[in-house]
Amino acid sequence: MTAQAQSISRKQTLGSSGLLSWIMTVDHKRIGILYLVSAFIFFIIGGLEALLMRIQLAKPDNTFLGADTYNQVFTMHGTTMIFLVVMPLAAGFGNYLVPLLIGARDMAFPKLNALSYWTYLFGGIFMYSSFVYGGAPNDGWFSYAPLTEKMYSPTHGMDFWVMGILLLGLATTIGSINFIVTIIQLRAPGMSLTKLPLFVWTTFVTSFLAVFSLPSLTTAILLLLLDRQLGAHFYNTAQGGSALLWQHLFWFFGHPEVYILILPAMGIVSMVIPVFSSKPLFGYAAIVFSTIAIGFLGFTVWAHHMFATGMPTVSLLFFSADSFLIGVPTGVKIFAWLGTMWRGKLRFMSPMLFAIGFVALFLIGGLDGIHLAVVPVDWQITDSYYVVAHIHYVLFGGAIFGIFSGIYFWFPKMTGRILNEALGKWHFWIMFIGMNLVFMPMHVLGLEGMPRRIYTYGPGRGWEIWNYVETIGAFLIATSILIFIVNFFITILKAPQNDPDPWDGFTLEWTTSSPPPDYNFAEIPSVRSRRPLWDNKHPDLADWKKEEA
Amino acid sequence: MLRKLVVLAGATFLLSACQPSPSFLNPASSISGHVADLYNTILIMALVVFVLVEGALVLILIRDRHKEGDKLPHQLHGNTNLEIIWTVIPILLVIALFVMTVQTVNAIAAPSPKQGDLNLRVVGHRWWWEFDYTDLGIATANELHIPVGTPVQIALESVDVIHSFWVPQLSGKTDVVPNQHNTMWLESDQIGEFLGQCAEFCGTEHALMRFKVIVESQADFDAWVANQQKPAYQPQTEDEQAAYKELTGTCAACHSLDPSEIDTTKVGPNLAHLFSRSTFAGGSFDLNEENLRSWLKDTQSMKPGNDMEITIPQQQFDSIVEYLMKLK
């Protein structure tokens, strides 16, 4: 074999198919798919952990899980869903879509992109390996000090948590810088920032949030590591350390983190709703500015997680007022989505159903969240099941519904195959009903005085019936996810249709083949409006005429 | 009118279970009363928004469904006036919410300490509550007695990790933070027993860190105090002597039999008047002979992870149980 032939055959193995080609890839689309698949596997693991918790809590004084196991399971459920599922799912969509949406051939730094993915994967596997090395982390996803100190958490669980989070934070930082540079540098000719598709905007803002908030988390966990491994006293209250230092450092990251989780889903929904309404997004500028506003405000509200820690009244009221303000840009978005659907021609296909589900459920998460910003009410409901209800309306009703909307929407682009519609509708309705059965009663339980993170409760407080209903709902959600998995395999085993534009889409990704070639676009498109493909299809109604007028 | 209806519906809903609700929406103090009013007001505002927005959504979904042969809809890109309206209305709403928040924060703020207040220290331990009546020289655990209608000024301390003190019907939470002196206050206007529980995850047995507040008339409270101030029951028989020796010997490393010994470094609760309480082990089990026996046989199977790891010699077991049961 000549050297040349050798190099060609090597290129083919690395470049086209086979396991090795996926391991060696630096193609943004493959990295995006790797992110999505890995995160979905973690989603199943995190979901099984949720089921274990719901079985344990189905009846009072249950002994299905012991205290220690339950505490590991709830910690890993939260940590998994936030760091190993929702963030990487958004990163997966970002990787796959951002270059396609801005008319680029790849991300700015393809190798960094691969580094980011593999760091994430190993961070996740590393954290889970703690189960076989003496016990998983067990202090909750926000791991309050000084409970995390060695004297109270003597297993290696917290060390795995610290190192795992460090790796995941590194992956996110690398990925975020890559997104920022890609979006600034690689846009197609004519695609000014005012023409960016909404998902690109939310990825852009999310990346800044990650880059500016993660250092605070990194600091927090490194100090904890010094405490645990080298006997420092940052949080060790027995030696004069500060318990609240952790909380300030953690929530300065933790609150922007909430928007890191929800903004990409908002971006997805803002792409899906216009297509299935056959209308442009209503109030593009308002949505973009509200996204940026949420980004800024998100950095000023962290202490609303700490209302009960004994803060002075002035600080309480400052953080309360700021938290209320976030309601305004959030409201703007919801109205804009309604305005987009208003007098549209709505096609209720699976992506649209999940997007509508997002709007309906996210609204509830916004309205019950208002109660948590009201300081005296927060003193009652914080750290109760009410908060668990709220975060799940935002992160399950919001982020996960938005992500499923995106999966159904872009699956044909990624694979050339449309997911089965009937199964998609079953998935949606069972998940929608199950979701409300699990999380709506949690409001009642919180109001009825049930604290979060308890592995058991006694009978006679009126908590039994709601806990039982929630467990039924959890199994409904699990059923719906099973339906999705079946749908995935049925679809992927069929011959592809390779329809480049199955939904009558608006943006650049639908102008190239499904799945797109390695180089995305044979010719770099030039852009005149926010809906370039719409303009091609309807030259007389083209957006650029309005936008340039 | 609407407000009354919603409150009524909410109350019926919450009270539908046969026992009285432990919720702050069933308040037993002016603090929780104010907060319940505020909660209900905001709930009504939220419900109005909910009905309007979800109603609009459903209307749109029904009316604007795509039908075969439909023409393209009007390509509307936005409407500045509308967008200003739906920015300004929420701003006005949140200003109203903020004003209500400030009013309620002021209404429930702790009154300045005065003569006649009851001063208490609540100490969080993993996983039980120590209640020190510093002025009265008594220490007890897991059951907090207070007189009705008297302001109670509470200092909160933790000997280990963060806990949170929460009796929904009397007041919201205040965290019990090690190395930090937090305070709160209570004043119940209703005689009764109110359930509380630690609300900040504090490790293995966080779920079994419960307590109750017993609000009683001044006379009942005084009688309770008088009893708690008495020394512990002195041993009479030989068996009791032996038990007493053990309890003031080995057990004294963690437990005190002196009701006036207020010592937060003790790992376990003061036992001087153990059987004046109705629960034990962080308010988790009814205090009776049967439970006490199984507890002393194997504390770890009843509450895994707790600090009490003991084996009581067989010949002393019965006498210790019997002596403990006399500590009323």
Chai-1 contact restraints between the chains, C-beta under 6 A:
chainA,res_idxA,chainB,res_idxB,connection_type,confidence,min_distance_angstrom,max_distance_angstrom,comment,restraint_id
A,A67,B,T204,contact,1.0,0.0,6.0,A-B,restraint_1
A,A67,B,E205,contact,1.0,0.0,6.0,A-B,restraint_2
A,A67,B,P304,contact,1.0,0.0,6.0,A-B,restraint_3
A,D68,B,T204,contact,1.0,0.0,6.0,A-B,restraint_4
A,G140,B,F201,contact,1.0,0.0,6.0,A-B,restraint_5
A,Y144,B,I162,contact,1.0,0.0,6.0,A-B,restraint_6
A,P146,B,V161,contact,1.0,0.0,6.0,A-B,restraint_7
A,L147,B,V161,contact,1.0,0.0,6.0,A-B,restraint_8
A,L147,B,G203,contact,1.0,0.0,6.0,A-B,restraint_9
A,Y152,B,V161,contact,1.0,0.0,6.0,A-B,restraint_10
A,T237,B,P178,contact,1.0,0.0,6.0,A-B,restraint_11
A,T237,B,N179,contact,1.0,0.0,6.0,A-B,restraint_12
A,A243,B,I162,contact,1.0,0.0,6.0,A-B,restraint_13
A,A243,B,V177,contact,1.0,0.0,6.0,A-B,restraint_14
A,A243,B,P178,contact,1.0,0.0,6.0,A-B,restraint_15
A,S278,B,P73,contact,1.0,0.0,6.0,A-B,restraint_16
A,K279,B,P73,contact,1.0,0.0,6.0,A-B,restraint_17
A,P280,B,Q75,contact,1.0,0.0,6.0,A-B,restraint_18
A,P280,B,H77,contact,1.0,0.0,6.0,A-B,restraint_19
A,F282,B,G78,contact,1.0,0.0,6.0,A-B,restraint_20
A,G283,B,G78,contact,1.0,0.0,6.0,A-B,restraint_21
A,G283,B,E83,contact,1.0,0.0,6.0,A-B,restraint_22
A,A286,B,E83,contact,1.0,0.0,6.0,A-B,restraint_23
A,A308,B,K173,contact,1.0,0.0,6.0,A-B,restraint_24
A,A308,B,T174,contact,1.0,0.0,6.0,A-B,restraint_25
A,A308,B,D175,contact,1.0,0.0,6.0,A-B,restraint_26
A,T309,B,D175,contact,1.0,0.0,6.0,A-B,restraint_27
A,G310,B,N182,contact,1.0,0.0,6.0,A-B,restraint_28
A,S320,B,T101,contact,1.0,0.0,6.0,A-B,restraint_29
A,A321,B,F98,contact,1.0,0.0,6.0,A-B,restraint_30
A,F324,B,V94,contact,1.0,0.0,6.0,A-B,restraint_31
A,F324,B,L97,contact,1.0,0.0,6.0,A-B,restraint_32
A,F324,B,F98,contact,1.0,0.0,6.0,A-B,restraint_33
A,G327,B,P90,contact,1.0,0.0,6.0,A-B,restraint_34
A,G327,B,V94,contact,1.0,0.0,6.0,A-B,restraint_35
A,V328,B,P90,contact,1.0,0.0,6.0,A-B,restraint_36
A,V328,B,I91,contact,1.0,0.0,6.0,A-B,restraint_37
A,G331,B,P90,contact,1.0,0.0,6.0,A-B,restraint_38
A,V332,B,T87,contact,1.0,0.0,6.0,A-B,restraint_39
A,F335,B,W86,contact,1.0,0.0,6.0,A-B,restraint_40
A,L338,B,A56,contact,1.0,0.0,6.0,A-B,restraint_41
A,M341,B,I60,contact,1.0,0.0,6.0,A-B,restraint_42
A,W342,B,I60,contact,1.0,0.0,6.0,A-B,restraint_43
A,R343,B,D64,contact,1.0,0.0,6.0,A-B,restraint_44
A,R343,B,P73,contact,1.0,0.0,6.0,A-B,restraint_45
A,G344,B,D64,contact,1.0,0.0,6.0,A-B,restraint_46
A,G344,B,P73,contact,1.0,0.0,6.0,A-B,restraint_47
A,K345,B,H66,contact,1.0,0.0,6.0,A-B,restraint_48
A,K345,B,D70,contact,1.0,0.0,6.0,A-B,restraint_49
A,K345,B,P73,contact,1.0,0.0,6.0,A-B,restraint_50
A,L346,B,D64,contact,1.0,0.0,6.0,A-B,restraint_51
A,L346,B,R65,contact,1.0,0.0,6.0,A-B,restraint_52
A,L346,B,H66,contact,1.0,0.0,6.0,A-B,restraint_53
A,R347,B,H66,contact,1.0,0.0,6.0,A-B,restraint_54
A,L363,B,V53,contact,1.0,0.0,6.0,A-B,restraint_55
A,L367,B,A46,contact,1.0,0.0,6.0,A-B,restraint_56
A,L367,B,F50,contact,1.0,0.0,6.0,A-B,restraint_57
A,H371,B,I42,contact,1.0,0.0,6.0,A-B,restraint_58
A,V374,B,T101,contact,1.0,0.0,6.0,A-B,restraint_59
A,V375,B,T101,contact,1.0,0.0,6.0,A-B,restraint_60
A,V375,B,V105,contact,1.0,0.0,6.0,A-B,restraint_61
A,P376,B,V35,contact,1.0,0.0,6.0,A-B,restraint_62
A,P376,B,T104,contact,1.0,0.0,6.0,A-B,restraint_63
A,P376,B,V105,contact,1.0,0.0,6.0,A-B,restraint_64
A,V377,B,V35,contact,1.0,0.0,6.0,A-B,restraint_65
A,V377,B,L38,contact,1.0,0.0,6.0,A-B,restraint_66
A,V377,B,Y39,contact,1.0,0.0,6.0,A-B,restraint_67
A,W379,B,G172,contact,1.0,0.0,6.0,A-B,restraint_68
A,W379,B,K173,contact,1.0,0.0,6.0,A-B,restraint_69
A,Q380,B,F24,contact,1.0,0.0,6.0,A-B,restraint_70
A,Q380,B,V35,contact,1.0,0.0,6.0,A-B,restraint_71
A,Q380,B,G172,contact,1.0,0.0,6.0,A-B,restraint_72
A,D383,B,A199,contact,1.0,0.0,6.0,A-B,restraint_73
A,D383,B,E200,contact,1.0,0.0,6.0,A-B,restraint_74
A,L447,B,S23,contact,1.0,0.0,6.0,A-B,restraint_75
A,E448,B,S23,contact,1.0,0.0,6.0,A-B,restraint_76
A,G449,B,P22,contact,1.0,0.0,6.0,A-B,restraint_77
A,G449,B,S23,contact,1.0,0.0,6.0,A-B,restraint_78
A,G449,B,P168,contact,1.0,0.0,6.0,A-B,restraint_79
A,P451,B,Q197,contact,1.0,0.0,6.0,A-B,restraint_80
A,P451,B,A199,contact,1.0,0.0,6.0,A-B,restraint_81
A,R453,B,F201,contact,1.0,0.0,6.0,A-B,restraint_82
A,I454,B,A207,contact,1.0,0.0,6.0,A-B,restraint_83
A,Y455,B,A207,contact,1.0,0.0,6.0,A-B,restraint_84
A,T456,B,A207,contact,1.0,0.0,6.0,A-B,restraint_85
A,G460,B,Q19,contact,1.0,0.0,6.0,A-B,restraint_86
A,R461,B,P22,contact,1.0,0.0,6.0,A-B,restraint_87
A,G462,B,A17,contact,1.0,0.0,6.0,A-B,restraint_88
A,L541,B,Q75,contact,1.0,0.0,6.0,A-B,restraint_89
